[in-house]
């Protein structure tokens, strides 16, 4: 008995330390101390009558809105899903090592892009998949079998119809042949890229986490100009006429000249502009993590109106007719008047979306954090249908 | 409760660390070291008190053993007498634990700050936005550079080097303050604690972000330095000796026996 007693005191002390550590690291990492989890936040791309997106379970899924509204068993005739397998644990997967099981998927951040019959998606494990848009069958994968992956792809792929362009966490911008997946060029930047590049008139514009913005020739991959700004670029870049628009981590929305990178104006916000600014008819609509949606004059940066939501706005809003739809972190989807910024209607979904919103007429599609795709009729203020990506 | 934790402890540590990293030439590792030194300086009065308390407790050991013998059959009386003795000597028996307990929230805040500030995943980076102050210095430091001396601060050290450093530095620090006891039971217990704590922290190092392990190593080294100067040298820590062992009575006896048997032959 005395032998047991003498061990109690030190064991209690060590146990207390263990409990403090385990409970102490819980709130941040979601209960785990050993690392961080990636989930993904893909938006949608339209192909004929189906919408494609990358799921949080690592699948590329094509949904037919008609079949979903009729509650047909998935997959219906025009629907499919493709699991992006993680077969190389830890390979160029950014900060997170992929699960060791080859059948497990890793959340997809990239919104798919479609060129003719192919749907392209980039993964967090650093691969680009080209799938047949009708059947979800792999046409090609880059890098080829046996070659190193390119680093985590978090931003979207952009295309000019012939080539694909994307940034990677390894700080490089890549160009691939869209039809074959053959490598065309790569451009090394000073820091990692977690946002999407954009293309205009044969020039790629991209920002990185080193506070640089680059203009690169889409044909050759050579730098045309680059600038250094005081903080890293927090959002993807949008283009309107002669200007580029993007947010930064020091809480500004910048407008720079696309010819030389010279600053035109900057607008102070209350937090990061994480979502890509949306531009139409000389107005820039910028969602911000300070709970606000700002409407600014694209030329001068003058504020036209602002709308305050219940919580931060992460996802890129979508314009549909005379309205703009935006969702806040509490899962409230707002329909606002484009001209005045006044609320027309709202639907409380309970779960937010981080990926871009997608609209077709009065229906807004979003991929929420509860793994459901919601089709919301914003005119009626109702959820038309929802679909869980947790396919069995 | 969680809000208080964020507002009062986590957010100041997080923003302080990020601002420090900007001051320290964009080095988050250097910022952790500077913060560790600052924490130890703030806790210096408690550390002095702990050292004095430990020394006083050790000085009282013979008297305590007498009490234990005297009141071996009356535990309650023994406890009362011990408390009276502590009171007369002006010692708080739990005094030596305060610096450790006070450091606990700092460890947790530091762990959470490292995980959040380095934002290993896009979700982490997004979450970080809600905990940052609107200081320019903070905004300009994001996202942080997680590389330091070949380590990725948001991830565990894949080699055993950091785990060994954590374990070794903690073991040395504990050995310096742990007095050898004449009571075999107490000696065994002290020996077990001295070994298990460093082993446990070394084990933690294998799965915790190396930024936190960096904090432990630096903190332990500072602790050793303070103990060296305040406690007077290396205390109860003895360096392994490579000189020939002095002859003991037992070996003398064995030699005498051997010599005796040689003479008989």
Interface residues (C-beta under 8 A of the other chain):
Chain A: X2 X6 X7 X9 X10 X13 X14 X17 X18 X20 X21 X24 X25 X27 X28 X29 X33 X34 X35 X36 X37 X38 X39 X41 X94 X95 X96 X109 X154 X192 X194 X209 X211 X230 X231 X232 X248 X249 X250 X251 X270 X271 X272 X274 X289 X312 X314 X354
Chain B: X2 X104 X107 X108 X111 X112 X115 X116 X120 X121 X122 X123 X124 X125 X126 X129 X130 X134 X136 X139 X140 X142 X143 X152 X154 X155 X156 X185 X188 X189 X192 X193 X196 X197 X200 X204 X207 X208
